[in-house]
Amino acid sequence: MAINLLDTLKSKFGYALAEHSANFFGEEQANTGKAVDGTFAAILAGMIQRVSYDKGAKDLHKILKKENYRDYDIEDIFTRSPQTVNGLVNRGQHFLSSIYPGKLREATNSVAVDSGIKKVTSSKMMKICAPMLLSTLAKEVQEGNLDINGMKSLLNAQKSAVESGVPKGFMDEAELSAFGWTKKEVVVEEKPKKVKKEKKEKVVKEAVVEKVAEKKIPVKDAVAPVGQAASSGFSFLKWAIPFLLILLGLWYLLTRVMGCGAVTDKVATTVAAPVEKVTEVVKEAPAAITNVFGKVNDAAMGALNSIKFAAGSAGDQMMSFIKGGASGDGRFRFNNLNFASGSAVIDGESGIEVDNLSAILKAYEDVKVSIEGYTDSKGNPDSNVTLSQQRAEAVRARLIAAGIADSRITTQGFGAANPVADNETAEGRAQNRRIEVVIVK
């Protein structure tokens, strides 16, 4: 009988993790206890989704075979120092980015809402729980000598327990097709167009024209219905016309006696005002297609608005920067852009991050960027600089191929300079191997 991974994780870590998380993050223990259960189930759901694809299964199996599994001492982790907890968080963040590409925010938010903890706490707990689950699963794979199919069978056997353990609505929020989620098509009903009623005289005239055209009636005979229609439908003109003539005569006498200057000036002012308004609108029109980032391409903006950026991706960061009115330093890191080991070849589907950047640059035509490449500290320093430059150039080449002018893109390789994490750990080195995009205009 297959092991129940959720029961194993709860018995090994559940109570202690709930207790120390409550103290560390300032939450109620009852809430963190529910969050622990939901978090383990959510991460497992992501892993099951991952292995439903051949490449995802191969990648996960490779990670589990290499993982140096361990027994985590929860009390020691939380009581030693905050840095110990942060180290575990960093390790979990690196792992989760490969399990929930673009859907990690939905997962953490679902757990937060279901358990009653803060979203920031849910995010931290998700990252803390990930290495524990990874280590537990690695032990099962290694000790059982499971191949890829054996690992998939073990994970798929958890489906029933996982479905019972995740928060309500989680499968839809995280869009997990491995659990039967399918994209719902939205049917938009067209509203009936309003048809203005035509005036009676117009209808009669059109009928007369049609009658003349089809039956070749003499025009003098065809005009008769118009007159009849006027006499019946517009009989008010019999008294209205004399009244209007009287008013016209009075106006003429007044203008002759009093002078027409005042009347003329008033009319001129009335007419001039709308003209001035129109002129103002015309002058303001160009401002509607520009902003702090310069000219905006309307057609490209329509395509950009249809893109759903992965949470935390370079595109997501850049759009938040732009829509927020340019607060920050204009520097963004590609989080899901990968290269083949030791080369400048962009790895498979991860190039979507670069394609999304090109969509932004097409919409904001005046923005220029600098692409910066970095490596970890391993290897020859000069070779690292060369590799980082080549990777930055690969990103630039893909942007140019997408239609971005080469004059808008510069590149620079920095090698192991400016690390963002500790090069003494595998997780830190992975974070230091990165590409960053910087808005220079």
C-alpha positions in Angstrom: 0.0 0.0 0.0 1.4 3.4 -1.0 2.4 5.8 1.8 0.1 8.7 2.6 2.5 11.6 2.3 0.2 14.2 3.9 -0.2 12.0 7.1 3.5 11.5 7.2 4.3 15.2 6.9 1.6 16.2 9.5 2.9 13.6 12.0 6.6 14.6 11.6 6.2 18.4 11.4 2.6 19.5 11.8 2.2 20.5 15.5 5.7 21.8 16.0 5.5 23.8 12.8 2.1 25.3 13.6 3.3 26.2 17.2 6.6 27.9 16.2 5.1 29.6 13.1 2.4 31.2 15.3 5.0 32.6 17.6 7.4 33.6 14.9 4.8 35.3 12.6 2.4 36.6 15.3 -0.6 34.4 14.3 -3.1 32.3 16.1 -1.9 28.7 16.5 -5.3 27.3 15.4 -4.9 29.2 12.2 -1.3 28.2 11.5 -2.2 24.6 12.2 -4.9 24.8 9.5 -2.4 26.6 7.2 0.2 23.9 7.6 -2.2 21.2 6.5 -3.4 23.3 3.5 0.1 24.3 2.5 1.5 20.7 2.4 -1.6 19.7 0.3 -1.2 22.7 -2.0 2.5 21.9 -2.7 1.7 18.3 -3.3 -1.0 19.3 -5.7 1.5 21.4 -7.6 3.9 18.4 -7.8 1.2 16.2 -9.1 0.4 18.8 -11.8 4.1 19.0 -12.6 4.5 15.3 -13.3 1.5 15.2 -15.6 4.0 16.5 -18.2 6.9 14.4 -19.4 9.5 17.1 -19.0 8.2 18.1 -15.6 8.3 14.5 -14.4 11.9 14.2 -15.6 13.0 17.4 -14.0 11.4 16.6 -10.6 12.8 13.0 -10.6 16.3 14.4 -11.3 15.9 16.8 -8.3 14.7 14.1 -6.0 17.5 11.7 -6.9 20.1 14.3 -6.1 18.4 15.7 -2.9 20.3 15.0 0.3 17.3 14.3 2.4 17.4 15.1 6.1 15.2 15.3 9.2 14.3 18.9 10.0 14.4 19.9 13.6 11.6 22.5 13.7 12.4 23.8 17.2 16.1 24.2 16.4 15.2 26.0 13.2 12.9 28.6 14.8 14.8 29.1 18.1 18.4 29.4 16.7 18.1 32.7 14.9 15.9 34.4 12.3 18.6 33.8 9.7 18.0 30.1 10.0 14.4 30.5 9.1 15.3 32.9 6.3 17.7 30.3 4.9 14.9 27.7 4.8 12.6 30.3 3.1 15.2 30.9 0.4 15.6 27.2 -0.2 11.9 26.8 -0.5 11.5 29.7 -2.8 14.0 28.2 -5.3 12.1 24.9 -5.3 8.6 26.4 -5.6 9.4 28.5 -8.6 9.8 25.3 -10.6 6.5 23.8 -9.2 4.2 26.8 -9.5 5.3 28.8 -12.5 2.9 31.7 -12.4 0.5 30.3 -9.9 2.3 30.5 -6.6 0.4 33.7 -5.6 -2.9 31.9 -6.2 -1.8 29.0 -4.0 -0.6 31.2 -1.1 -3.7 33.4 -1.2 -6.0 30.4 -1.1 -4.3 29.0 2.0 -4.4 32.5 3.6 -8.1 33.0 3.1 -9.0 29.4 4.1 -6.9 29.5 7.3 -7.3 33.1 8.4 -3.5 34.0 8.4 -2.0 37.0 6.7 -1.0 36.5 3.1 2.6 37.4 3.8 2.6 34.7 6.5 1.1 32.2 4.1 3.8 33.0 1.5 6.6 32.4 4.1 5.0 29.1 5.3 4.7 27.8 1.8 8.4 28.3 1.3 9.3 26.8 4.7 7.1 23.7 4.1 8.5 23.0 0.6 12.0 21.7 1.6 10.4 19.4 4.2 8.1 17.9 1.6 10.9 17.7 -0.9 13.2 15.9 1.6 10.4 13.5 2.6 9.6 12.6 -1.0 13.3 12.3 -1.9 13.7 9.7 0.8 10.8 7.6 -0.6 12.2 7.8 -4.2 15.8 7.0 -3.2 15.2 4.3 -0.7 12.6 2.7 -2.9 14.8 3.1 -5.9 11.9 4.5 -7.9 12.2 5.4 -11.5 10.2 8.2 -13.1 7.1 6.1 -13.5 7.4 4.9 -9.9 7.6 8.5 -8.7 4.6 9.5 -10.8 2.6 6.5 -9.4 3.5 7.5 -5.8 2.4 11.1 -6.4 -0.8 10.2 -8.2 -1.7 7.9 -5.4 -1.9 11.1 -3.2 -4.7 12.7 -5.3 -7.6 11.8 -3.1 -5.9 13.0 0.1 -4.7 16.1 -1.6 -8.1 17.1 -2.9 -9.5 16.7 0.6 -6.7 18.8 2.1 -6.5 21.8 -0.2 -8.6 24.9 0.4 -12.0 25.2 -1.2 -11.7 26.5 -4.8 -8.0 26.0 -4.9 -8.0 23.7 -8.0 -9.7 26.4 -10.0 -7.5 29.2 -8.6 -4.3 27.3 -9.4 -5.7 26.0 -12.7 -4.6 22.4 -12.1 -5.6 20.3 -15.1 -4.3 17.1 -13.4 -7.3 17.4 -11.0 -9.8 17.9 -13.8 -9.7 21.7 -14.1 -10.6 22.9 -17.6 -10.7 26.4 -18.9 -14.2 27.8 -19.0 -15.3 29.5 -22.2 -17.0 32.8 -21.6 -19.9 33.4 -24.0 -20.5 37.1 -24.6 -24.0 37.8 -25.8 -24.3 40.6 -28.3 -26.7 43.4 -27.3 -29.4 44.1 -29.8 -28.7 47.3 -31.7 -31.0 50.2 -31.2 -32.7 51.3 -34.4 -33.8 54.9 -34.5 -37.4 55.5 -35.7 -37.3 57.3 -39.0 -39.4 60.4 -39.4 -42.7 60.0 -41.2 -41.8 62.4 -44.0 -38.6 60.5 -44.8 -40.4 57.1 -44.9 -43.0 58.6 -47.3 -40.4 60.1 -49.6 -38.4 56.8 -49.7 -41.6 54.9 -50.5 -42.3 57.4 -53.3 -38.8 57.1 -54.8 -39.1 53.3 -54.7 -42.5 53.5 -56.4 -41.1 55.7 -59.1 -38.1 53.5 -59.7 -40.0 50.2 -59.8 -43.2 51.1 -61.6 -41.9 54.0 -63.6 -44.8 56.3 -62.4 -44.6 59.9 -63.7 -42.9 62.1 -61.1 -45.8 64.5 -60.9 -48.1 61.6 -59.9 -45.6 60.3 -57.4 -45.3 63.7 -55.6 -49.0 63.6 -54.7 -48.5 61.1 -51.8 -45.9 63.4 -50.3 -48.3 66.3 -50.3 -51.1 64.1 -48.8 -48.7 62.9 -46.1 -47.8 66.5 -45.3 -51.4 67.5 -45.1 -52.3 64.6 -42.8 -49.1 64.1 -40.8 -47.9 67.7 -40.6 -51.2 69.6 -40.5 -49.9 71.7 -37.6 -47.8 73.7 -40.3 -51.1 75.4 -41.4 -51.1 77.5 -38.3 -47.4 77.3 -37.4 -46.1 79.0 -40.5 -48.1 82.2 -40.2 -47.0 82.4 -36.5 -43.4 82.0 -37.5 -43.7 84.7 -40.2 -45.1 87.2 -37.6 -42.2 86.4 -35.2 -39.7 87.0 -38.1 -41.3 90.3 -38.9 -41.0 91.4 -35.2 -37.3 90.4 -35.1 -36.6 92.4 -38.3 -38.3 95.5 -36.9 -36.4 95.2 -33.6 -33.0 94.8 -35.2 -33.7 97.8 -37.5 -34.8 100.1 -34.6 -32.3 98.9 -31.9 -29.4 98.1 -34.2 -28.2 94.7 -35.1 -24.7 95.0 -33.5 -25.7 93.6 -30.1 -27.7 90.7 -31.6 -24.8 89.9 -34.0 -22.2 90.0 -31.2 -24.2 87.7 -29.0 -24.7 85.2 -31.8 -21.0 85.4 -32.7 -20.0 84.7 -29.1 -22.4 81.8 -28.9 -20.9 80.2 -32.0 -17.3 81.0 -31.1 -17.4 79.3 -27.7 -17.9 75.8 -29.1 -15.2 76.4 -31.7 -12.8 77.3 -29.0 -13.7 74.2 -27.1 -13.1 72.0 -30.1 -9.7 73.6 -30.6 -8.8 72.8 -27.0 -9.8 69.2 -27.4 -7.6 68.9 -30.5 -4.7 70.4 -28.7 -5.1 67.9 -25.8 -5.4 64.8 -28.1 -1.7 64.1 -28.4 -1.4 63.9 -24.6 -3.7 60.9 -24.6 -1.2 58.8 -26.4 1.8 59.7 -24.2 2.8 59.2 -20.6 5.9 59.4 -18.4 7.5 56.7 -20.5 6.9 58.5 -23.8 4.8 57.5 -26.8 2.3 54.6 -26.5 1.4 52.4 -29.4 -2.4 51.8 -29.2 -2.4 48.6 -31.2 0.5 47.1 -29.3 -1.1 48.1 -26.0 -4.2 46.1 -26.9 -2.0 43.0 -27.4 -0.1 43.7 -24.2 -3.3 44.0 -22.1 -4.2 40.4 -23.2 -1.0 38.9 -21.6 -1.3 37.3 -18.2 2.1 37.8 -16.6 3.5 35.2 -14.2 3.6 36.5 -10.7 7.0 37.9 -9.9 8.2 37.6 -13.5 10.2 40.5 -15.1 7.1 41.5 -17.1 5.0 41.5 -14.0 7.5 43.6 -12.1 7.9 46.1 -15.0 4.2 46.5 -15.5 3.7 47.2 -11.8 6.5 49.8 -12.1 5.0 51.5 -15.2 1.4 51.5 -13.8 2.6 52.7 -10.5 4.0 55.9 -12.0 7.7 54.7 -12.1 8.4 54.3 -8.4 11.6 52.3 -7.7 14.9 52.0 -9.6 13.6 50.5 -12.8 15.6 47.3 -12.4 13.9 43.9 -12.8 15.1 40.3 -12.5 14.1 37.5 -14.8 12.9 34.8 -12.4 12.0 32.0 -14.8 14.5 32.5 -17.6 16.9 29.5 -17.8 19.9 28.7 -20.0 21.5 25.4 -20.8 24.3 24.7 -18.4 27.5 26.6 -19.3 26.0 28.0 -22.5 24.0 31.1 -23.7 21.2 29.0 -25.2 17.8 30.0 -23.7 16.1 26.9 -22.4 12.8 25.9 -24.0 9.6 27.6 -22.8 11.4 29.9 -20.3 12.0 32.3 -23.2 8.4 33.4 -22.8 9.7 35.9 -20.2 11.8 37.6 -23.0 8.8 37.5 -25.3 6.6 39.3 -22.7 9.3 42.0 -22.4 9.2 42.5 -26.1 5.4 43.1 -25.9 6.0 45.8 -23.3 8.6 47.5 -25.4 6.3 47.4 -28.4 3.6 49.2 -26.5 6.0 51.8 -24.9 8.0 52.8 -28.0 10.3 55.3 -26.4 11.6 53.0 -23.6 15.2 51.9 -23.8 16.6 49.1 -21.7 19.9 47.6 -20.7 20.2 43.8 -20.4 22.7 42.7 -17.7 24.1 39.2 -17.2 25.5 37.7 -14.0 27.0 34.3 -13.0 27.9 32.7 -9.7 31.5 32.7 -8.4 32.4 29.2 -9.5 34.8 28.8 -12.4 37.3 31.2 -14.1 36.4 34.9 -13.5 37.1 35.9 -17.1 35.1 33.0 -18.5 32.2 34.0 -16.2 32.2 37.6 -17.6 32.2 36.2 -21.1 29.3 33.8 -20.4 27.3 36.5 -18.7 27.8 38.8 -21.7 26.8 36.1 -24.2 23.6 35.4 -22.2 22.7 39.1 -22.2 23.3 39.2 -25.9 21.1 36.1 -26.4 18.2 38.0 -24.7 18.9 41.1 -26.9 18.9 38.9 -30.0 15.5 37.5 -29.1 14.1 41.0 -28.5 15.4 42.2 -31.9 13.9 39.1 -33.6 10.6 40.1 -32.1 10.7 43.5 -33.8 12.4 45.7 -31.2 14.9 48.2 -32.7 18.5 47.3 -31.8 19.2 50.9 -30.9 16.8 50.6 -27.9 18.8 47.7 -26.3 22.3 47.7 -24.7 24.0 44.7 -23.0 26.7 44.2 -20.4 28.1 41.1 -18.7 29.3 41.4 -15.1 30.3 37.8 -14.3 30.2 37.1 -10.6 30.0 40.8 -9.6 27.1 42.1 -7.5 25.9 38.8 -6.0 22.3 38.8 -4.5 22.8 35.6 -2.4 25.5 33.5 -0.7 27.7 31.8 -3.3 28.6 29.1 -0.6 25.2 27.4 -1.1 23.7 25.8 -4.2 20.5 27.9 -3.7 22.5 31.1 -3.4 24.5 30.3 -6.6 21.3 29.6 -8.5 20.0 33.1 -7.5 23.3 34.7 -8.6 23.1 33.2 -12.0 20.6 35.7 -13.4 19.6 38.2 -16.1 18.4 41.7 -15.1 16.7 44.3 -17.3 17.1 48.0 -16.5 14.9 50.8 -17.9 17.3 53.6 -19.0 14.7 55.9 -20.5 
